[in-house]
């Protein structure tokens, strides 16, 4: 069968819309361990190389994007976005184009079309159960059936592909809609521009119409140089804003004669509308109205905050440090009229003082000192500290310690599910709901992915709050501070918006507990009386000192005429905005609804989703596309916040008590005997395991090589090393076993391996890539250079694959790898073995080896690289950190539930390490110290996803700016 090369066309749309086009071959070349999640250090769009030809100095793409337009129309904050791209196949054989669009999680896809050979194929939104047959058929053909997937913090990715014949063209079009949410005083569109090739007709066109008047409109495109910012055209009148970006081919070029594009970055639009102390703005179109309310010039209302902070063992490392850093900053920002308390918890809870205190300068200073001492340990008991927080607020209100008009809230931060005390999530939710009794707002922040988001979301929504995921990244403190800023300044209490009772129906939420500075209240509804001349909106609320009543009356004919005069605005926006807002609010109610009410909510959500063609959690978009003279369908579903990559269910149904992994107690045969391990609870057979029968005679083809693999277990040396592309291997459990992980990085990135702030010893490694990047292949990176610094001795060593350079003060000595030499300064010595390795020694108890890997100099892909081996690190202090240095102290892990893996001969297991529960896979990595060509196999447990849960923080935490920098400031 003739091979058809596949290409991917990606349009990435973060925050609102974007335009990433990626074209690459789709034939995957996978390593032993595949990371299905985005890598923190992965080069953006690293599979972006495109098949092209070079004729007479002119580069021609085989699949050429000859036109691409992103059209966005915003009317009264409701955004209607259309992405259209046109592609031509200039090759002499068929090519497959993949169309990918990233859109906000809060957006609803409402239309998709694909035009090929003058025939247009349109997506149809259907109930998920109705679409299930197409879904299963797609799965059975090995296709990706769920084509809307989570893509980063706030994004989802839509994907579809089609074969294009020679010289043929295809047009893709996607429409999605969203109500822009005001956050910290502005609306923001973040359009990511990354076409990865020159596009003949490239255009971003944004029209904004706001009847209230536009206060400001800002545009920023950081990828444009100063002399090219004039490409961006911005016009602004009282109520209309227009932003246009149409670079020519020459303007897209990085240099006059090159084929690379400058379009690589974020195109950001921010705006707000005019505001005053009024009842807001009301728009009416085609029998539906929308009311926006966000008054200005109000005094802030004091707030009372109980911070409930998880400091269990799983918070160790970067998460605890980042939480402390953010909390110190938040305390600094508290108003002196606010009150606060701090509760920390592991398996139990502790407090800063025994009550709630005013945020005076002295109290804040003492609280900050307390926060800086918080360290991670123990389990996770959420129930008791949450009830204690409610009790403290109850007592403070009872004793009249708090202002009568104030907002009381509890902010919970945790990174894991409850496993101490009351550990039933449903019971905890009920306990908190009963205790708070609707009086206090509960905000739940989930740090990372080890906590079940739905548990936090329900607990928050049941108590007038919201849940938010905090992502494990270097900006985690800013995420925490950003959330706090959203609720830092209450301006109104008990807001109620009222409309004529007999004239309005199907009203969205119109009662709100608080209004916060920088946010906005939106209400929409249907007008029953077609002959209504005017609509009255009244707002009742409490300010810091008094009751507030505001009133607005609008003439229906006048406000309808204002919108109809805007030619480019989609006419039924108020009705679609009403439907969007209603669905979103019903989905929130459904999370915490009782069983008898959940069905009615589900039916209503489904009814509206189908009527307005929205892809929501209850609907799917079915698209039929042409494939080799037959119809082929795919199904696009909307993912949930808790969606993750999961192992098949039958691998998880046999639970065992954790066993600490040592040479004495580790024997894979114990887990395969007919009666199960004598000390572990378990059934006589292992139901759900492939190849295991229920009659006591176990046939284990998936474990055919397990015994041989585990026989190497007794031969694990002590080490903390990194080699190859790059594989990290860390000895654990008193050197009886090893853990390994990979770091996927970008060529040129410099990673800190070791930093000891006490001795001033630093080791960094710079990544290099292969000589050329093959289309649709993973970019393999290796260490091509190491920098070693001994600050106290004023010695620096730079090791590349060509030379070894030693700096001492202003003096410099250079050795080629072709030399055998040694150099000693006091207790610091370097020994070079010609074309093989370098040994660096610091006194009697610190020894490191760098191995040189030579490859054939004419190899089309590979280049020389280096490996780093720690033989002894006792001389370094217990403050040592870095990707390797953090493991210089003893690492212990518990391994249990060993079971067949997805790959034959590579069993999976569950590992408890550093307070994290991880799924690991048995395999081998290479130690090249004795045999730099073939290496020696080292058995290890592989931690997936860039060592997530095993290393402290995330890989980007270890990126430094130069070869001799420390990760410490």
HELIX and SHEET records of a PDB file:
HELIX    1   1 UNK A  128  UNK A  140  1                                  13    
HELIX    2   2 UNK A  226  UNK A  231  5                                   6    
HELIX    3   3 UNK A  249  UNK A  252  1                                   4    
HELIX    4   4 UNK A  313  UNK A  315  5                                   3    
HELIX    5   5 UNK A  318  UNK A  333  1                                  16    
HELIX    6   6 UNK A  361  UNK A  372  1                                  12    
HELIX    7   7 UNK A  382  UNK A  398  1                                  17    
HELIX    8   8 UNK A  425  UNK A  436  1                                  12    
HELIX    9   9 UNK A  453  UNK A  461  1                                   9    
HELIX   10  10 UNK A  476  UNK A  487  1                                  12    
HELIX   11  11 UNK A  556  UNK A  564  1                                   9    
HELIX   12  12 UNK A  573  UNK A  592  1                                  20    
HELIX   13  13 UNK A  595  UNK A  611  1                                  17    
HELIX   14  14 UNK A  649  UNK A  651  5                                   3    
HELIX   15  15 UNK A  668  UNK A  671  5                                   4    
HELIX   16  16 UNK A  701  UNK A  703  5                                   3    
HELIX   17  17 UNK A  706  UNK A  711  1                                   6    
HELIX   18  18 UNK A  712  UNK A  715  5                                   4    
HELIX   19  19 UNK A  791  UNK A  793  5                                   3    
HELIX   20  20 UNK A  885  UNK A  887  5                                   3    
HELIX   21  21 UNK A  944  UNK A  947  1                                   4    
HELIX   22  22 UNK A  955  UNK A  958  5                                   4    
SHEET    1   A 4 UNK A   6  UNK A  11  0                                        
SHEET    2   A 4 UNK A  95  UNK A 104  1                                        
SHEET    3   A 4 UNK A 155  UNK A 164 -1                                        
SHEET    4   A 4 UNK A 148  UNK A 150 -1                                        
SHEET    1   B 4 UNK A  19  UNK A  20  0                                        
SHEET    2   B 4 UNK A 187  UNK A 194  1                                        
SHEET    3   B 4 UNK A 265  UNK A 273 -1                                        
SHEET    4   B 4 UNK A 214  UNK A 221 -1                                        
SHEET    1   C 2 UNK A  52  UNK A  55  0                                        
SHEET    2   C 2 UNK A  58  UNK A  61 -1                                        
SHEET    1   D 8 UNK A 119  UNK A 122  0                                        
SHEET    2   D 8 UNK A 108  UNK A 116 -1                                        
SHEET    3   D 8 UNK A 169  UNK A 179 -1                                        
SHEET    4   D 8 UNK A  78  UNK A  89 -1                                        
SHEET    5   D 8 UNK A  63  UNK A  75 -1                                        
SHEET    6   D 8 UNK A 201  UNK A 209  1                                        
SHEET    7   D 8 UNK A 240  UNK A 245 -1                                        
SHEET    8   D 8 UNK A 232  UNK A 236 -1                                        
SHEET    1   E 3 UNK A 124  UNK A 127  0                                        
SHEET    2   E 3 UNK A 619  UNK A 627 -1                                        
SHEET    3   E 3 UNK A 630  UNK A 637 -1                                        
SHEET    1   F 4 UNK A 281  UNK A 285  0                                        
SHEET    2   F 4 UNK A 288  UNK A 293 -1                                        
SHEET    3   F 4 UNK A 521  UNK A 527 -1                                        
SHEET    4   F 4 UNK A 504  UNK A 505 -1                                        
SHEET    1   G 6 UNK A 349  UNK A 358  0                                        
SHEET    2   G 6 UNK A 339  UNK A 345 -1                                        
SHEET    3   G 6 UNK A 303  UNK A 310  1                                        
SHEET    4   G 6 UNK A 407  UNK A 414  1                                        
SHEET    5   G 6 UNK A 441  UNK A 447  1                                        
SHEET    6   G 6 UNK A 467  UNK A 470  1                                        
SHEET    1   H 4 UNK A 511  UNK A 516  0                                        
SHEET    2   H 4 UNK A 490  UNK A 499 -1                                        
SHEET    3   H 4 UNK A 534  UNK A 542 -1                                        
SHEET    4   H 4 UNK A 547  UNK A 555 -1                                        
SHEET    1   I13 UNK A 659  UNK A 660  0                                        
SHEET    2   I13 UNK A 894  UNK A 899 -1                                        
SHEET    3   I13 UNK A 908  UNK A 913 -1                                        
SHEET    4   I13 UNK A 916  UNK A 927 -1                                        
SHEET    5   I13 UNK A 936  UNK A 943 -1                                        
SHEET    6   I13 UNK A 737  UNK A 742  1                                        
SHEET    7   I13 UNK A 727  UNK A 732 -1                                        
SHEET    8   I13 UNK A 720  UNK A 723 -1                                        
SHEET    9   I13 UNK A 865  UNK A 872 -1                                        
SHEET   10   I13 UNK A 847  UNK A 853 -1                                        
SHEET   11   I13 UNK A 837  UNK A 842 -1                                        
SHEET   12   I13 UNK A 828  UNK A 833 -1                                        
SHEET   13   I13 UNK A 821  UNK A 825 -1                                        
SHEET    1   J 7 UNK A 811  UNK A 816  0                                        
SHEET    2   J 7 UNK A 803  UNK A 808 -1                                        
SHEET    3   J 7 UNK A 795  UNK A 800 -1                                        
SHEET    4   J 7 UNK A 781  UNK A 790 -1                                        
SHEET    5   J 7 UNK A 761  UNK A 769 -1                                        
SHEET    6   J 7 UNK A 750  UNK A 756 -1                                        
SHEET    7   J 7 UNK A 959  UNK A 960 -1                                        
END                                                                             
